[in-house]
Amino acid sequence: MKLSFVSSDAPDALAACNRLKQRYGDLSPASADVIVALGGDGFMLETLHRYLKRKKPIYGMNRGSVGFLMNKYRESGLPRRVATAVELDLHPLHMRAHQANGRVREALAINDVSMLRQTRQTAHLRMSVDDVERLERLVCDGILVATPAGSTAYNLSVYGPILPLTADVLAVTPISAFRPRRWRGAILPSHATIAIDVLEAEFRPVSAVADHVEVRNVTRVEVRSAPEVTVRLLFDPEHDLEERIVKEQFET
């Protein structure tokens, strides 16, 4: 099993990375069979994006805080753990963001695409699904579209639904909705194309974020699932991510 080790800048992660390199050797990501990421969930997302084009599986070990996407940290028997790990394939979201200056920027999001007001002014948004207008005007701090894998992250913190990993759906969740006051969001099929237009964009500027990529002063954002792109995660058999997501729904 050819391994390559990467880590966040956190002292615990850096120290662990050095020990593992000394113990198991270290190849470049291009030469390795598996990339081992040491850090927290944020670093795991960065690693998945950084090595997406290499199509290598990523095995994470938690040297951060929550570690929802990470396996338990243990130095012994690592090659065997990686060899017997279960692969989970995820498909990210594709964001196409139109800016006020005419530029169009594209990015992938494994967790979510969010739109947020840039100033004290509330955002005024119009939302269409598959070219059908569904919300004429949403007055809010923002809105996000989350994948099942990302539904327990930012989406959950703004009271969005937790989605099972096997569910072929996306969560659309408002952030501090003022009008319509009772709108709590929607669950849409993953093949839907969601378009969100910014109303009064000059007076009420909005930014769009796809995981860690931020685009300022957007006028329109289109979001769709990207089944043509696959993200490969490895988990220990006892680390059942599906079970963890179900368990999250009963946390008190």
C-alpha positions in Angstrom: 0.0 0.0 0.0 1.7 3.2 -1.2 0.8 6.1 1.1 1.2 9.9 0.9 0.7 12.0 4.0 -0.6 15.6 4.1 -1.6 17.6 7.2 -3.1 20.9 8.3 -1.0 23.6 9.9 -2.2 22.6 13.4 0.7 21.5 15.7 -0.9 18.2 16.5 -1.5 17.4 12.9 2.0 18.4 11.8 3.6 16.3 14.5 1.5 13.3 13.7 2.3 13.7 10.0 6.0 13.7 10.7 5.8 10.5 12.9 3.8 8.7 10.2 6.2 9.6 7.5 9.1 8.3 9.5 7.3 5.1 10.3 5.7 4.3 6.9 7.7 6.4 4.4 6.1 9.1 2.2 5.5 9.2 -1.5 4.2 12.1 -3.5 0.4 12.3 -4.1 1.0 11.4 -7.7 2.8 8.2 -6.9 0.7 7.0 -4.0 -2.3 4.7 -4.0 -4.0 6.6 -1.1 -3.6 10.1 0.3 -3.8 10.2 4.1 -5.1 13.5 5.5 -4.4 14.6 9.0 -6.5 17.4 10.5 -10.2 18.2 10.9 -13.2 18.3 8.6 -12.2 21.6 7.1 -8.8 20.3 6.1 -10.4 17.2 4.7 -12.5 19.4 2.4 -9.4 21.3 1.3 -7.6 18.0 0.6 -10.5 16.6 -1.4 -10.6 19.7 -3.6 -6.8 19.9 -3.9 -6.5 16.3 -5.2 -9.8 16.0 -7.0 -8.3 15.7 -10.4 -5.9 13.0 -9.3 -9.0 10.8 -8.5 -7.1 9.2 -5.6 -9.0 8.0 -2.5 -8.5 10.0 0.6 -8.2 8.4 4.1 -8.6 10.9 6.9 -7.5 10.7 10.5 -8.8 13.2 13.0 -6.3 15.7 14.4 -8.9 18.4 14.6 -12.0 19.0 16.6 -15.3 17.4 15.3 -13.8 15.0 12.7 -17.1 14.0 11.2 -15.4 13.0 7.9 -12.4 11.6 9.6 -11.4 8.2 11.1 -10.0 7.8 14.6 -6.3 8.6 14.9 -4.2 5.6 15.5 -0.6 5.1 14.2 -0.3 1.3 14.4 -1.4 -0.9 11.6 -2.2 1.9 9.2 -1.5 0.1 5.9 -3.9 -2.7 6.9 -6.5 -0.2 8.0 -6.3 1.6 4.7 -6.4 -1.6 2.7 -9.6 -2.8 4.5 -11.3 0.6 4.5 -14.7 1.0 2.9 -14.9 3.5 0.0 -17.7 6.1 -0.1 -18.2 8.0 -3.4 -19.7 11.5 -3.3 -20.8 13.9 -6.1 -20.3 17.6 -5.5 -22.4 20.6 -6.5 -21.4 22.7 -9.4 -21.8 26.5 -8.9 -21.9 29.0 -11.7 -21.8 32.5 -10.3 -22.4 35.6 -12.4 -20.8 38.8 -11.1 -21.9 42.4 -11.5 -18.8 43.1 -13.5 -19.8 40.5 -16.1 -17.4 37.8 -15.0 -18.7 34.3 -14.6 -16.9 32.0 -12.0 -17.4 28.3 -11.5 -16.5 26.1 -8.5 -17.3 22.8 -7.0 -18.8 22.3 -3.5 -18.7 19.0 -1.6 -20.7 20.4 1.3 -22.8 23.3 0.2 -23.2 26.5 -1.9 -24.3 29.5 0.2 -25.3 33.0 -0.7 -24.9 35.7 2.0 -25.6 39.4 2.2 -22.4 41.5 2.2 -23.7 44.6 4.1 -26.2 45.5 6.7 -28.9 45.4 4.0 -31.0 42.2 3.8 -30.7 40.2 0.6 -33.6 40.1 -1.8 -33.5 36.9 -3.9 -35.7 35.3 -6.5 -35.4 31.5 -6.9 -36.3 29.3 -9.8 -36.1 25.5 -10.1 -35.6 24.0 -13.6 -36.6 27.4 -15.1 -39.9 27.6 -13.1 -40.1 30.5 -10.7 -40.7 29.2 -7.1 -40.1 32.3 -5.0 -40.7 35.7 -6.4 -38.9 37.5 -3.5 -37.1 36.0 -0.5 -36.0 38.6 2.0 -33.2 37.1 4.1 -29.6 37.1 5.3 -28.9 34.4 2.7 -29.7 30.9 1.4 -27.8 27.7 0.9 -28.0 24.5 -1.1 -26.5 21.4 0.6 -25.6 17.9 -0.4 -26.5 15.0 1.9 -22.8 14.9 3.0 -23.0 18.6 3.8 -26.4 18.6 5.4 -25.0 18.1 8.9 -22.6 21.1 8.5 -23.7 24.7 7.9 -27.1 23.5 6.7 -27.9 21.9 10.1 -26.8 25.0 12.0 -29.4 27.1 10.3 -32.1 24.4 11.0 -32.0 22.7 7.6 -32.9 19.0 7.3 -30.4 16.2 7.7 -30.3 14.1 4.6 -29.3 10.4 4.4 -26.3 9.9 2.3 -28.2 7.5 0.0 -30.9 10.1 -0.6 -30.9 11.4 -4.1 -31.9 14.9 -3.0 -30.6 18.4 -2.1 -31.6 20.7 0.7 -32.4 24.3 0.0 -32.4 26.2 3.3 -32.9 29.9 4.0 -30.7 31.8 6.4 -32.7 34.1 8.7 -35.7 34.4 6.4 -37.8 37.6 7.0 -40.3 37.2 4.2 -41.9 34.8 3.5 -41.6 34.5 7.3 -42.8 30.9 7.4 -40.8 29.5 4.6 -38.4 26.9 6.0 -36.8 25.7 2.8 -37.3 22.8 0.4 -36.0 19.3 -0.5 -35.4 18.9 -4.2 -34.3 16.0 -6.4 -30.5 16.1 -7.1 -31.0 16.5 -10.8 -32.7 19.8 -10.3 -31.0 23.0 -11.5 -31.5 25.8 -9.0 -31.1 29.4 -10.1 -31.1 32.3 -7.6 -31.2 35.9 -8.9 -30.1 38.8 -6.7 -32.7 41.6 -6.7 -31.5 45.2 -6.3 -27.9 43.9 -6.5 -26.2 47.3 -6.4 -28.1 48.3 -3.2 -28.1 44.9 -1.6 -24.8 43.1 -2.6 -24.5 39.4 -2.1 -21.6 37.0 -2.1 -21.7 33.3 -3.1 -19.5 30.6 -1.5 -18.8 27.1 -2.7 -17.1 25.4 0.2 -14.0 27.6 0.5 -14.3 29.5 -2.8 -16.0 33.0 -2.3 -17.3 35.1 -5.2 -18.3 38.7 -4.3 -21.0 40.9 -5.8 -23.0 38.2 -7.6 -26.1 38.9 -9.6 -27.1 35.3 -10.3 -26.0 31.9 -9.1 -26.9 28.5 -10.7 -26.4 25.3 -8.7 -26.7 21.7 -9.9 -25.3 18.4 -8.9 -22.2 17.2 -10.8 -22.6 13.4 -11.2 -19.7 13.5 -13.6 -17.3 14.3 -10.7 -16.6 11.7 -8.0 -15.0 12.3 -4.7 -13.5 9.2 -3.0 -13.4 8.9 0.8 -12.2 5.9 2.8 -13.6 4.9 6.2 -12.8 2.2 8.7 -15.6 -0.4 8.6 -16.6 0.6 12.1 -16.8 4.2 11.2 -20.3 4.2 9.6 -20.9 7.7 8.3 -24.5 6.8 7.4 -25.1 5.7 11.0 -23.5 8.9 12.3 -25.9 11.0 10.1 -28.9 9.1 11.4 -27.7 9.5 14.9 -27.3 13.3 14.5 -31.1 13.5 14.0 -31.7 12.2 17.6 -29.1 14.4 19.3 -30.6 16.5 22.1 
